[in-house]
Amino acid sequence: MSATAPITQDVMTIPRKLPEGPINLVGLTRDAMRETLIAHGTPEKQARMRTGQIWQWIYQWGVRDFASMTNLAKAYRAQLAETFVVEIPEMVSRQVSSDGTRKYLARIAGGHEVEVVYIPEDDRGTLCVSSQVGCTLTCSFCHTGTQKLVRNLTAGEIIGQVMMVRDDLGEWPEIGAPKDETRLLSNIVLMGMGEPLYNFENVRDAMKIAMDPEGIQLSRRRITLSTSGVVPEITRTAEEIGCQLAISFHATTDETRNLLVPINKRWNIEELLAALAAYPKVSNSERITFEYVMLKDVNDSDEDARRLIDHIRRHQIPAKINLIPFNEWPGAPYQRSSNNRIRAFADIIYKAGYASPIRTPRGEDIMAACGQLKSATERARKSRRQIEAEAGL
């Protein structure tokens, strides 16, 4: 009889059958890996050591074949190979933008696909990771939100995106080589497909693996989780993950935010701001990022800029405001604010004493920019009539 695992979408738990066969070690926490090894024949006295050895092979050196784990006895390696696998999502395609941005289509269990984006910059390389197939939030300006939620990703499928891109970048160090501080993939942002806080446990476990000092070794300050405002999980994010926090804010009145970010109908602006003010990690050195997509004649007035400042000041939230020029997609119901309007909005915020960088759109030519992600096969399965109907043509 096959095992079941819960998928959590909002407050509903939906059982999902897991396939029979070898157990994938990718995505297991250290404790879970140790318990799994014991359950399948590893002596309990050896289990902690064996877990540490296997962990380093998988996450420090990028090794997927047990036969290559040469500090394990040959018979034990054979035993592991009979029961376990080390598998990550399959790279279906890779597109490279004229600005160097890479967009990957990754296939996961069940034939589902998610998009992953790597953005190289002079001083960092940022990977935009997905947490769900589709999204449950239906934010009206976001292309991903037009694709219904299929399921949550497992911890293995989330950290597996990082491993897949490290494969493509050739970034696994040579076995035994001294540690190299230079990183092509130096930052993770949970800003891809899905709402991370509706898949909290899997996101948490995946990021704990990314931060582990004997593996991928990313600092918690180089991981940013972006949420649309799942208020009950915000404090938990600080306590159990400890990463940086970004908020998809996008509006300064409940009326407008209800339209743009429908989750606001459950937890309104005041409830969200109160949760951010109480965020345990917030400080002048670890500010909360307010993400604000600039939509022509919707949320880009001088009054909006002043209300945004007032919200942040009243709640005394150390913050920076990241202004995002709207990235258009076929059938989008909005237009990008003009460059002059965006600059004027940014200037009001800057003069009030807050950082207000204007994000440079990246990967627009390959539909890899913020709010444009949507699995290519989901688009391809639709008839021309369906696409035109969605676009109002």
HELIX and SHEET records of a PDB file:
HELIX    1   1 ARG A   30  ALA A   39  1                                  10    
HELIX    2   2 GLU A   44  TRP A   55  1                                  12    
HELIX    3   3 GLN A   56  GLN A   60  3                                   5    
HELIX    4   4 PHE A   66  SER A   68  5                                   3    
HELIX    5   5 LYS A   74  THR A   83  1                                  10    
HELIX    6   6 ALA A  109  GLY A  111  5                                   3    
HELIX    7   7 THR A  144  THR A  146  5                                   3    
HELIX    8   8 ALA A  155  LEU A  169  1                                  15    
HELIX    9   9 PRO A  196  TYR A  198  5                                   3    
HELIX   10  10 PHE A  200  MET A  211  1                                  12    
HELIX   11  11 ARG A  220  ARG A  222  5                                   3    
HELIX   12  12 VAL A  231  GLU A  233  5                                   3    
HELIX   13  13 ILE A  234  GLU A  240  1                                   7    
HELIX   14  14 ASP A  254  LEU A  260  1                                   7    
HELIX   15  15 PRO A  262  LYS A  265  5                                   4    
HELIX   16  16 ILE A  269  ALA A  277  1                                   9    
HELIX   17  17 ASP A  302  ARG A  314  1                                  13    
HELIX   18  18 ASN A  339  LYS A  351  1                                  13    
HELIX   19  19 GLU A  364  ILE A  366  5                                   3    
HELIX   20  20 ALA A  376  ALA A  380  1                                   5    
HELIX   21  21 ARG A  384  ALA A  391  1                                   8    
SHEET    1   A 2 THR A   4  GLN A   9  0                                        
SHEET    2   A 2 MET A  12  LYS A  17 -1                                        
SHEET    1   B 2 ILE A  23  ASN A  24  0                                        
SHEET    2   B 2 PHE A  84  VAL A  85  1                                        
SHEET    1   C 9 GLU A  90  VAL A  96  0                                        
SHEET    2   C 9 ARG A 102  ARG A 107 -1                                        
SHEET    3   C 9 GLU A 113  PRO A 120 -1                                        
SHEET    4   C 9 GLY A 125  CYS A 128 -1                                        
SHEET    5   C 9 ASN A 187  LEU A 190  1                                        
SHEET    6   C 9 ILE A 223  THR A 227  1                                        
SHEET    7   C 9 GLN A 244  SER A 248  1                                        
SHEET    8   C 9 ILE A 288  MET A 294  1                                        
SHEET    9   C 9 ALA A 319  PRO A 325  1                                        
SHEET    1   D 2 GLN A 132  VAL A 133  0                                        
SHEET    2   D 2 ARG A 151  ASN A 152 -1                                        
END                                                                             
